[in-house]
Amino acid sequence: MEQLVKESLWNQFGASLDMLENAIRKCPPQVWNGPGKFWYNAYHCLFFLDYYLTMRPRDFFPPENFSFSEFNGEMPNRVYDRSELTDYVYYNRDKLRALITGLTSQQLSERWINASGRMNYSVLEILLYNMRHVQHHAAQLNLLLRQELDDAPDWVSRTEEDL
């Protein structure tokens, strides 16, 4: 696959992750578990980021300190702290980098199908879908920070990390 496509995917998806990480880092303790459940929205985003980066969804298993509660429509049994969620950002960033680095043109057209079969996308489309999902939640978290602090992290136009 052309290097340009890989680098473009990485630059923009990485920017979405940077924005999510910046919001997590900026959130003060009083907002973390406040009425807006900042931590939970960040966790939800990271959980599904991880899931959508798993090319065989049936093989998905979150890191051991997290549960499958998102699949059951339940809140996790405890509040995750900033360091746990920041570590989950790094875990997902590494997973994304490995996936994009190894992509071939043929793999981009392979199917990503969840267990129920309701989600049936090409690998390229699930990557774009996933990036949009991350950006959606990063924007929600930034809005919450604006509402609570009248401050939020700046826009990231592209990641500064190399592929």
N, C-alpha and C positions, 0 to 999 in steps of 0.2 A: 504494500500500500504506500502511496506517496507520503513522504515525510511531512509535506505541507499540511495534509489533512490531519495527521497525528499531532503535529505541533499546534494546529488551530484548535483541535478538540481539547488538548491539554491546557493551552493558554486560557481558554474561556471557561472550561469546567473548573480548572484550578482557581480562577478568579472567583467563581461562585463559592468554592470551598474557603478561600481566603476571607470572603465577606462573612460567611457563617462563623468562621473561627474568630474574626475580629469582634463580632457581636457577642459571642460567648465570653471572650476575654474582657469586654467592656462592661458586662452586666454586673452591677453591684449586688451584694448579698441581700439587700432588702427587696430587690426585684426578682432575684433568682427563683424563689418559691412563693412569690406574691400571687395575687389574684390572677395574673396573666399566665402563670405556670411557665415562665420563660424556660426553665430547665427541661420541662417535658416537651415543649415544642422543638427545642434543639435536639433532644434525644430521638424523638419521632423522626425528624429529618435524617439524622445519622443512621438510625436503624434501617430505614428504607433505602438510603444511599447504599449501605452495605449489601442489602438484599438485591437491589437492582444491579449491583456490580458483580453479582454471582451469576456466572454464565449458565450454570445448571441450577435453577432456582430450587429444585427439590433437594439439592445438597447444601442449601444454606444453613449455617449455624452461626449465630452471633458470638462475639467474644464471650468468654465464660462469666464475666461479671454482669452481663446483660441477659435478659430473658426473652421469650417469645411473646410477651404480653401484647405487643402491637398486633399480632395476628389474631388475638382473642378479643380485641377491642377493649382492653383493660389498661389501666394505669400500671406502671411497674410497682412492685411492692415497697419501693423506697425511692427517695429523692437522690438522683445521681449528682455528684458534685462537679465543679468546674474542671478539675484535673481529669476525672474520668471521661468527661465529654470531649475535652481537648485531646486526650489520648485517642479517643474514637475518631476524631477528625484526622489525626496523623495516620491511624490504621487505615482509614478509608482512602486517604491521599496516596498512600503506598500501594493500596490495592488498585486504585484508578491508574496510577502511573504504570504499574506492571501490565494491566489490561491494555492500555493504549499502546504501550511500547511493543507488545507482542501481536497486535492486531494485523491481520492480513485483509486484503480486499474481499476474499472469499468469506472470512469470518463476519465481516460487516453485514452480509446478507443472510447469515444464518438466523434461525428463529430463537427468540427468548420467550418462553411460554411458562407462565406460572402454573402452580398445581391445579388450580380450578379451570385453567384454559381461558379465562376471561381476558387475560393480558397476553396477547400474541403479537410480538413486535420483532422487527429485524434488530440485530445487535446495534446497528447505527441508531435506530429509532429509540431503543431503550436507553442508550447513552444520552440522547437529546432530551428525552422525557425525564430522565434522572437529573440532568443538569437544571432543567426548568423547575423540578421539584425542590432542589436545593436552593435555587434562587428565590423561589416563592417563600420558603420558610426563612431564609436570611432576611428578606424584605419584611416579613411579619415581625421578626425579632428586632430589626432596626426601628420599625414603627413603635413597638412597645418601649424601646429605649427612648425614643423621641417623646413619647407620651409621658413617661415616668421621669426622665432626666432632662428633657429638652436638649438631648445630645445623642448622637449615634455615630458609628464609624463611617469613614468616607467610602465612596464608590471605588471599587477596584476594577480597572479596565482590562487587565490581564494579569495572570500570576507572574511573579518574578522568578519562580522556581523553574529550573530547566527540566525538560522531560527526561 
